[in-house]
Structures are given as structure tokens and as C-alpha cells.
Amino acid sequence: MVEIRYFSKSGNTKAIAQSIAAAVGAEAHDISTPLSGKADILFLGGAVYAFRIAGKLKKFIKTLSPEAVGKVVVFSTAGNPAGASQLIKKQLRKCGIVPAAEEFHCVGRLAEDEAVQKQAAQFARETIDRLDHDKR
Ligand SMILES: Cc1cc2nc3c(=O)[nH]c(=O)nc-3n(C[C@H](O)[C@H](O)[C@H](O)COP(=O)(O)O)c2cc1C
């Protein structure tokens, strides 16, 4: 089962979550919606605010356990082109979860651009294909 969760204050990360959702045929929910069961793949998104990820996203990550999530694939937006992915991955590792190497990030103000939306969708499809292939 593929799950998508994100934290987004102003909608940029949500826009990326929605293009990932459309690409993989799943629904994107913000982190107030708990996982509904074991997630084979969890796409997890967030952004940078004053050099940090949101406390609420940190709290959500603390609720995850390696038994409940197969692979966690991070996506993010930020003012800076590197996004928030490294910050999110660091928090996952702190909680004993090894994030997938694949990640998607973009500059927040470009998150609704058609080209970026297409890249996010392609990233999601390729990631699912790769992870499915690795399982075989
Ligand atoms: C209060 C605030 C603080 C921010 N601080 C940073 C920052 O330290 N570094 C950065 O790269 N971007 C920063 N940004 C830009 C956001 O990371 C960027 O706009 C992101 O796409 C917001 O995601 P969201 O729309 O999903 O909330 C900040 C934005 C806000 C509103």
C-alpha cells in the first residue's frame, strides 16, 4: 500500500504531494491523518521554516516505526534549491528509520509550475517502479 503524507503551511509542499498522488493513484493527506495500516511505501513531504522542519512534522516522524513503514521516500520544498529533504531524512534516521535514497525537492515558489509538477509525477512513478523491482 502506498501512503502520502505532508506538512505544508502555504501550499507548496501540498501541491507536490498532490502531483505525486495523482501519479501513483493514491490520496495525499496532511500529517494530521494517521497511516491507515502498514505502508509499503510512504511518500513524506515537508518544508524548511527558519532553517528547521516544522515541529508537527517531527512529531509525526516520531510516530513512525520501521515495522509500520517499508520504505519512506522524502519530498520537500524550500526557498533554497536543496529543499528540506536532508533535514527530514536526518529526523527519520534519529527515529530509527532509514529513508530511501530517492528524493524529490524543488524551490517552493515553483511547486505549481507545470514542468515541476510533471517532474514530481515522473519521480513518483519511477520510484515506485524501482522499489517494486527491488522487492522481486
Ligand atoms: C516563516 C518562513 C520561514 C522560512 N524559512 C526558510 C528557511 O530557513 N530556508 C529556506 O530555504 N526556506 C525558508 N522558507 C521558504 C519555505 O521553505 C518555502 O516557501 C516552502 O515551499 C514552504 O512550503 P509550504 O508552502 O508547503 O509551507 C520559509 C518560509 C516561511 C513562510
The ligand as an ORCA input file, in Angstrom:
! r2SCAN-3c Opt
* xyz 0 1
  C       8.223     31.660      8.096
  C       9.008     31.049      6.965
  C      10.340     30.711      7.150
  C      11.086     30.156      6.096
  N      12.399     29.810      6.303
  C      13.109     29.239      5.300
  C      14.467     28.828      5.503
  O      15.051     28.962      6.582
  N      15.140     28.281      4.470
  C      14.542     28.091      3.245
  O      15.187     27.579      2.340
  N      13.255     28.461      3.029
  C      12.530     29.024      4.013
  N      11.218     29.382      3.810
  C      10.604     29.107      2.499
  C       9.733     27.842      2.564
  O      10.515     26.718      2.903
  C       9.100     27.584      1.201
  O       8.274     28.665      0.830
  C       8.295     26.304      1.210
  O       7.952     25.966     -0.110
  C       7.053     26.423      2.068
  O       6.349     25.222      1.944
  P       4.779     25.153      2.185
  O       4.125     26.079      1.194
  O       4.459     23.731      1.890
  O       4.519     25.541      3.584
  C      10.473     29.949      4.836
  C       9.126     30.310      4.665
  C       8.397     30.839      5.699
  C       6.941     31.210      5.472
*
